Amino acid sequence: MTIDASSKVAQSDRHWGAEDRDRKAGNILKCLRLLTDHNLSTLKCVDIGCGSGGISFHLAPAFESVCGVDPEPWQRWKEFTAKRPNLSFLEESIDTLSLADASVDVVICNQVYEHVPSPQLLIAQIHRILKPGGVCYFAGPNLLYPIEPHVFWPFIHWIPRPWALGILRKFAPEKVIELDAFSTTYWRLKHWLREFIIVDAIPPLIKHRAGAESSSNVWRLFRPIPIGVLKLLAFLSPGFVFVLTKPGNS
């Protein structure tokens, strides 16, 4: 879709933020390189729910092509595509996603599932557009973690949403707009993802970070913990990172 000055343009990075997009893209690439054997430079990638496009921009040099998808256009898309010839953006919602079946090698779905009306539809669309053998980096928050990651209040996401919004309007009205996420639990999310081969990336990422020579003393505390124990405790993680593979040969 062509983006012009008359388009409805999202507010400049205020709500979704633009900070540390290079670091976040780097973490996604490290995860994919650690847990898959794909040569990313030959693959087509789609970044679903790309927002301002900063992560897509920083992912682009690692892939043959990257397409960011978001239901509203953002001011920096033109700037980013001018600097990255292999980067494009689509202004489309997940329910009308026009990408062809089995046309994508890699999907990035980073902190998106909790913001869409139907996470199951989002997951079905990812499965549809991925080629057999294709992979998805899928990350999002954990309902069981006591701190809500968007407003940074404890327990606010555990109470009925009308009550939560009423509390915020009274004590922190500036945060009301941020409480638009509906996270779920580890078990329900894995049930929704059951059509994929699922690898829980958090335990191997922790062990990899802890084993690095440059790791801090905090990370080194994880070195003696068996990875099996980390897997058992994954349901308590602040957020989830899964590497999903669509069954079949690529």
TAVENNOR-V249932 format. One record per helix or strand of 3 or more residues. SS is the DSSP state (A for helix, B for strand). FROM is the first residue (numbers start at 1). LEN is the number of residues. Records with the same first field share a line. If there is no record, write none. Layout:
BEGIN
SS->FROM-LEN / FROM-LEN
END
This chain:
BEGIN
A->21-15 / 40-3 / 54-9 / 77-7 / 94-3 / 113-3 / 119-11 / 156-3 / 161-11 / 173-6 / 186-7 / 201-11 / 217-4 / 227-6 / 234-3
B->44-5 / 65-6 / 87-5 / 104-7 / 130-13 / 196-5 / 239-8
END
